[in-house]
Amino acid sequence: MTGPSWGPSLRAVTSGSPLVHCLTNIVVAGFTANVLLALGASPAMVENAEEAGPFATVAGAVLVNLGTLSGEREVAMRAAAAAARGASRPWVLDPVAVGALEHRTLLARELLNHRPAVIRGNASEIASLAGATGAAGRGVDSNMDSGAALGAAMDLARESGAVVAVSGAVDYVTDGRQVLEVPGGHILMTRVTGVGCALGAVMAALLAVVADPLQAGRDASAILKEAGARAASPPVPGTGTFAVRLLDCLGDLALEAAS
């Protein structure tokens, strides 16, 4: 039976149930955990400074999302990123609101020293992290189309050694040489808090079971966009119903991949 190109990646998640260590923001932690559970992964939100580093060494992959920072959470993020690199665990950097706020921009650039496997953000965040001028968005909102940040994403990928994923109406995933486009999804995905942040977690889940970060980034984007398109199928739901439908559709995709 021929299935979607991302089918084997999702099947590897559902069969392997990778442990994904998420240091993410308080607004989206529950939704992120439910997204990972729907796909068959095992989420853990260990973000205290004493445990984040040791836990990163036993997780299949790590997500560091800068959404809501605090002094202790920053210590934990530094520890987790350093420990993940030391233990050869892949990790994802989601530089939320980088460019709009100087402190988190400096933190994100510091974390790059620990060599994330994937950097995922919207166009303004990626362009700002790459050092482009005039790219700062409004907090988590981008003022750029994803395609406008593609050059900056390629530069950042070459400089950091990471795969860079730019989210938007079309997602772009690049290692600095190749560029993969992922269209699809639905506008309602931008109306529910946490969908973009959850994408970073899905990328981490795939990194735990897929050897190629470029493939993991592309497949994660494609899986979430497919679920979003299905969740918005007529009759088009309101945002609350859409959020629940999205989880249901992710679960359906996981069952289809496993069959």
C-alpha positions as CSV (number, residue, x, y, z in Angstrom):
1,M,0.0,0.0,0.0
2,T,1.4,3.3,-1.1
3,G,1.0,6.1,1.5
4,P,2.2,9.6,2.0
5,S,5.9,10.3,2.0
6,W,5.9,11.1,5.7
7,G,4.2,7.8,6.6
8,P,7.3,5.9,7.5
9,S,8.5,8.7,9.8
10,L,5.2,8.8,11.6
11,R,5.1,5.1,11.8
12,A,8.5,5.2,13.5
13,V,7.1,7.6,16.1
14,T,4.0,5.5,16.8
15,S,6.0,2.3,17.1
16,G,8.9,3.7,19.0
17,S,7.0,6.1,21.3
18,P,10.1,8.4,21.7
19,L,10.5,10.3,25.0
20,V,10.4,14.0,24.1
21,H,11.8,16.4,26.7
22,C,9.9,19.7,26.2
23,L,11.1,22.9,27.8
24,T,8.3,25.0,26.5
25,N,6.2,28.0,27.4
26,I,3.4,27.9,29.9
27,V,0.8,29.0,27.4
28,V,1.2,25.8,25.3
29,A,2.6,23.1,27.5
30,G,-0.7,21.1,27.8
31,F,-1.6,21.4,24.1
32,T,2.0,20.4,23.1
33,A,1.8,17.3,25.3
34,N,-1.5,16.3,23.8
35,V,-0.2,16.7,20.3
36,L,2.7,14.4,21.1
37,L,0.4,11.9,22.7
38,A,-1.9,11.9,19.7
39,L,1.0,10.9,17.5
40,G,2.2,8.2,19.9
41,A,5.2,10.0,21.4
42,S,5.8,10.3,25.1
43,P,6.0,14.0,26.3
44,A,7.8,15.1,29.4
45,M,7.9,18.7,30.7
46,V,10.9,18.8,33.0
47,E,12.0,22.4,33.2
48,N,13.5,22.9,36.7
49,A,17.2,23.8,36.7
50,E,18.3,20.8,38.8
51,E,16.7,18.1,36.5
52,A,16.6,19.5,33.0
53,G,20.2,18.7,32.1
54,P,20.2,15.1,33.4
55,F,16.8,14.4,31.9
56,A,18.0,15.6,28.5
57,T,20.6,12.8,28.4
58,V,18.0,10.1,28.6
59,A,15.3,11.6,26.3
60,G,15.1,10.7,22.7
61,A,15.1,14.4,21.7
62,V,14.7,17.8,23.4
63,L,12.7,20.9,22.6
64,V,13.8,24.3,23.8
65,N,11.1,26.9,23.3
66,L,11.8,30.4,24.4
67,G,8.1,31.5,24.7
68,T,7.8,32.4,28.4
69,L,11.2,32.9,30.1
70,S,12.1,33.1,33.7
71,G,15.5,33.0,35.5
72,E,15.2,29.4,36.4
73,R,13.8,28.3,33.1
74,E,16.8,30.0,31.3
75,V,19.2,28.0,33.5
76,A,17.3,24.9,32.7
77,M,17.4,25.6,29.0
78,R,21.1,26.2,29.0
79,A,21.6,23.0,31.0
80,A,19.4,20.9,28.7
81,A,20.9,22.2,25.5
82,A,24.5,21.5,26.8
83,A,23.6,18.1,28.1
84,A,21.8,17.1,24.9
85,R,24.8,18.1,22.8
86,G,27.1,16.2,25.2
87,A,25.0,13.1,25.0
88,S,24.5,13.3,21.2
89,R,20.7,13.8,21.7
90,P,19.1,15.9,18.9
91,W,17.4,19.0,20.0
92,V,15.1,21.7,18.5
93,L,15.4,25.4,19.2
94,D,12.2,27.5,18.8
95,P,13.3,31.1,19.1
96,V,9.9,32.6,20.0
97,A,9.8,36.4,19.7
98,V,13.5,36.7,18.9
99,G,14.2,40.0,17.3
100,A,11.3,41.7,19.1
101,L,13.0,41.5,22.5
102,E,16.8,41.8,23.0
103,H,17.2,39.6,26.0
104,R,15.8,36.5,24.4
105,T,17.6,37.3,21.1
106,L,20.9,37.1,23.0
107,L,19.8,33.9,24.7
108,A,18.9,32.3,21.5
109,R,22.2,33.1,19.9
110,E,24.0,31.8,23.0
111,L,22.0,28.5,22.7
112,L,23.2,28.1,19.1
113,N,26.6,27.2,20.5
114,H,25.1,23.9,21.6
115,R,24.3,22.9,18.1
116,P,20.6,22.3,17.7
117,A,19.6,19.8,15.0
118,V,16.7,22.0,13.9
119,I,15.7,25.6,14.4
120,R,12.0,26.3,13.9
121,G,10.3,29.7,13.8
122,N,8.2,32.1,11.9
123,A,9.8,34.3,9.2
124,S,10.5,37.3,11.5
125,E,12.1,35.1,14.2
126,I,14.3,33.2,11.7
127,A,15.4,36.4,9.9
128,S,16.2,38.1,13.2
129,L,18.2,35.2,14.5
130,A,20.1,35.2,11.2
131,G,21.0,38.8,11.9
132,A,18.7,40.4,9.2
133,T,17.8,44.1,10.0
134,G,14.3,45.2,10.2
135,A,12.9,41.7,10.6
136,A,11.5,41.8,14.1
137,G,7.9,40.9,14.4
138,R,5.3,41.6,17.0
139,G,6.2,39.1,19.7
140,V,5.0,35.7,18.4
141,D,3.5,37.3,15.2
142,S,5.6,37.6,12.0
143,N,5.5,40.7,9.8
144,M,7.0,38.7,6.9
145,D,5.9,36.0,4.6
146,S,7.8,32.7,5.0
147,G,9.3,33.0,1.6
148,A,10.8,36.4,2.4
149,A,12.9,34.7,5.1
150,L,14.2,31.9,2.9
151,G,17.6,33.5,2.2
152,A,18.1,34.3,5.9
153,A,17.1,30.7,6.7
154,M,19.7,29.3,4.3
155,D,22.4,31.6,5.8
156,L,21.5,30.5,9.3
157,A,21.5,26.9,8.4
158,R,25.0,27.2,6.9
159,E,26.3,29.2,9.9
160,S,24.8,27.0,12.6
161,G,24.9,23.6,11.0
162,A,21.2,23.1,11.8
163,V,18.3,22.5,9.6
164,V,16.2,25.6,9.6
165,A,12.4,25.5,9.3
166,V,10.4,28.6,8.5
167,S,6.7,28.3,9.2
168,G,4.0,30.1,7.3
169,A,1.4,29.5,4.6
170,V,4.1,27.5,3.0
171,D,6.7,26.0,5.3
172,Y,10.3,26.0,4.1
173,V,12.9,23.6,5.5
174,T,16.5,23.9,4.5
175,D,20.0,22.7,5.4
176,G,21.6,25.6,3.6
177,R,21.8,23.8,0.3
178,Q,18.5,22.0,-0.3
179,V,15.2,23.7,0.2
180,L,12.0,21.7,0.8
181,E,8.6,23.3,0.5
182,V,5.6,22.1,2.5
183,P,2.3,23.7,1.4
184,G,-1.1,23.0,2.9
185,G,-2.7,23.4,6.3
186,H,-5.4,26.0,7.0
187,I,-5.7,29.5,8.2
188,L,-7.3,28.3,11.4
189,M,-3.9,26.9,12.5
190,T,-2.9,30.5,13.1
191,R,-6.0,31.1,15.3
192,V,-5.3,28.5,17.9
193,T,-2.6,29.2,20.5
194,G,0.2,26.7,20.4
195,V,0.1,25.1,16.9
196,G,3.5,26.6,15.9
197,C,5.0,25.7,19.2
198,A,3.6,22.2,18.9
199,L,5.3,21.8,15.5
200,G,8.7,22.2,17.2
201,A,7.8,19.3,19.5
202,V,6.7,17.2,16.6
203,M,10.0,17.9,14.9
204,A,11.7,16.8,18.1
205,A,9.7,13.6,18.1
206,L,10.7,12.8,14.6
207,L,14.3,13.6,15.2
208,A,14.3,10.9,17.9
209,V,13.5,8.2,15.3
210,V,14.6,9.7,11.9
211,A,18.3,10.0,11.2
212,D,18.1,12.9,8.7
213,P,17.1,16.2,10.3
214,L,16.0,17.6,7.0
215,Q,13.6,14.8,6.5
216,A,12.4,15.1,10.1
217,G,11.7,18.8,9.7
218,R,9.9,18.4,6.4
219,D,7.8,15.4,7.6
220,A,6.8,17.1,10.8
221,S,5.6,20.1,8.9
222,A,3.7,17.9,6.4
223,I,2.0,15.9,9.2
224,L,0.8,18.9,11.0
225,K,-0.4,20.6,7.9
226,E,-2.3,17.5,6.8
227,A,-4.0,17.3,10.2
228,G,-4.8,21.0,10.0
229,A,-6.4,20.6,6.6
230,R,-8.5,17.7,7.8
231,A,-9.5,19.4,11.0
232,A,-10.9,22.4,9.0
233,S,-12.9,20.3,6.6
234,P,-16.5,21.5,6.1
235,P,-18.5,22.4,8.0
236,V,-15.6,24.7,9.0
237,P,-15.4,24.7,12.8
238,G,-14.9,27.5,15.2
239,T,-11.5,27.8,16.8
240,G,-12.3,25.8,19.9
241,T,-13.7,22.9,17.9
242,F,-10.8,23.2,15.5
243,A,-8.3,22.7,18.3
244,V,-10.0,19.5,19.4
245,R,-10.4,18.3,15.8
246,L,-6.7,18.9,15.2
247,L,-5.8,16.5,18.0
248,D,-8.3,14.0,16.7
249,C,-6.9,14.2,13.2
250,L,-3.3,13.8,14.4
251,G,-4.5,10.6,16.2
252,D,-6.2,9.4,13.0
253,L,-3.0,10.0,11.0
254,A,-1.0,8.0,13.6
255,L,-3.5,5.1,13.3
256,E,-3.3,5.2,9.5
257,A,0.5,5.2,9.6
258,A,0.6,2.2,11.9
259,S,-1.9,0.2,9.8
